[in-house]
């Protein structure tokens, strides 16, 4: 997306003044935003239409050629994952799970990690609730976002800079449950469930 070709709305111009970013860039972010969480010189954070809360709405300058060109999140990440899964099945005959990931910051933690934004063919969660631990205690809250763990593991291979490795293959993980109808929305926490709400 070339932001020099984007006409900024009145709201985008106002937000651009607060953030110090260009009106075209802010307009691109706002078009995919459900809510502006923060907009100032330190950070421009939005909740996207898909429910992801991220810096600059996921618009990314890294590894994109040209000073005013940005990569945007897929319009429908789950559909993109399903398309990739179908193509892999046609080419190889193998039925695999596919995760599309993006780099996200986390509350109260330094640095960024990969998180799942699109998924196909596997359950994004492994639910231990109701099971017993090593000492017989019944687990009450352990519902692991295994898709995010896989995304973070894949980043160790793919990298973030000049590595130019677009995908990683993970084999032999027995905890993954394959399923035809998988949705990344199951990883999104609604505002009413947000444990960090009002933390400061």
QUIVENTA-V7718 format. One line per field, one symbol per residue. phi: phi as a letter, one per 20 degrees, with the letter a starting at -180 (. if undefined). psi: psi as a letter, one per 30 degrees, with the letter a starting at -180 (. if undefined). A space follows every 50 residues. Layout:
BEGIN
phi=???
psi=???
END
This chain:
BEGIN
phi=.effeeefffffffffffenefffffgffffddebeebbbfebcdceffe ofdbfllnfceflcfofcdcedfgfcgffffffffffffffdmeececcd cbececfmcfnccfcfdbbbnbffdceegneeegdnfefdcfceefffff ffffffefmcdefldebcddcmefffdfbfddcfffeeefgfdffefmfc
psi=kjffgkkkleeeeeeeeefglleeeeeeeefgkekjekjafekjkljlff fkjlkggfkkfkhkkkfgkkkllkeieeeeeeeeeeeeeeefgkjlkkkk llkklkkgkllllklkfkkkflkfljjfkflkafgfkkkffjjkifeeee eeeeffeeafcgehjflkkklgjffkjkkejkkffffkkleffjffkgf.
END
